[in-house]
Every structure is written in structure tokens, then in C-alpha cells.
Amino acid sequence: MSALIYLIHSVISLYIWLIVIAAILSFVQPNPTNPNVRNLIIVIYKLTEPVFKWVREKMPFLMINGIDLSPIVVILALQFLDNLFIGMLIR
């Protein structure tokens, strides 16, 4: 049971880092002519954008003056789930 919770914790932590990277990439425009950078951006976009889109559809008020706050909501939700699973491990 603890191995499964540790695996879930690791996946959640990795996805949170992907969200942080996606948020940074949305502010900084890397060179898209480099194929390695372009492929990395596409992978990060495909992994994070479906979740962001779902959150934006459910909570349209998260767009404030063109600033998208959906990554923050997703990170908070993932942190809550992570703490829930860690709490289950401690019991």
C-alpha cells in the first residue's frame, strides 16, 4: 500500500513540475525553430493543456485581465490530493 501511495506522490510531484514549466514557457517564448525545443514544448502542452482546458471550462472566472490562473488551481488541487494520500500513509 505504501509503495502505491509513494508512486502516486511521485507522479503528482512530476506533474506539478510540468505545470510550473508550462507556466514559465507561457511567459518566455523559447526558440521554436529548434526541433528539440519545439518537441519539448509540444509534449508539455499535450500533457498539461487538457487539464487546464477542463478547469477553464468549469471555472471561467479564472481568466483575469488575460492572465490564466488555471495552473494555480490545478497545483492547489494536486497538492490537496497529495496531502490526502500522504495522510492515508501515516494512518
N, C-alpha and C positions, 0 to 999 in steps of 0.2 A: 504494500500500500504506500509506504513512504517513497519508494522508487518512482511510482506513478506520479505522486504529488511533486517530487523533485523534477521530473520530466516536464510536467505542466508548468512549474515555476520557471524552468529554463526557456521553454517556448514563449511564455508570456514576456519574459525579460528580453529575449531576442526580438520579439515583435515590437516592444516598446522602443527599442533602439532603432528599428526600421522606421517607426513613426517619427522619431526625432530626426533621423537622416532625411526623410521625406520633407519634413517641415523646413529644415535648413536648405534643402535643394529648391524649395519653392521660393526662397528669398534670394539665393545665389544661383545665377544662371551659369552652369558649367558649359564647357565647350561641347556642343552636340555633334560636331564633325568627327570627333574621336570615337571610333566604333566601340571601344571598351567602355567609355563613359556613357555613351548612348545606351548600350545594352544594360548597364547597371541602373540607369535611370528608368528604363522600361521595366526591369524586374521589380524595382522598388515601387514603381507606380502600380503595377499589376497586383502586388501584394497588399498595398495599403488603400488604394483608391476605392475598391468595392465597400470596404468598411466605412470610409469617410462619406461615400455617397449615401449609404444607408442612414448614417447619422444625420446628414444634411437633409434627407427627405423627412425623417422623423422629427427633427428639431430645426426648422428653417430659420429660427431666430439666432442661430449661431454665427450667421454672417453679419458682422458689424462693420459698416463702412468699408466693405471689400476685404476685411480680414476674416479668414475662416478659422473658427475656434473648434472645429470638429476634432482635430488631433488632440487637443487638450481633454475633451470629453472622453475620447477613446482611451487615452492614457489613464485617466481617473478611473474609468470602468475596469480596465485591466488591472490596475493596482488594487482595486476593491476585490476582484476575483482572486488575485494572487494572495492577498491577505487572508481571504476566506479559506483558501486551500492550505496555507501555512497554519492557520488556526486549527484546521482539521488534523494536521500533522501533530501539533502539540498535544492535542487531547489524547 
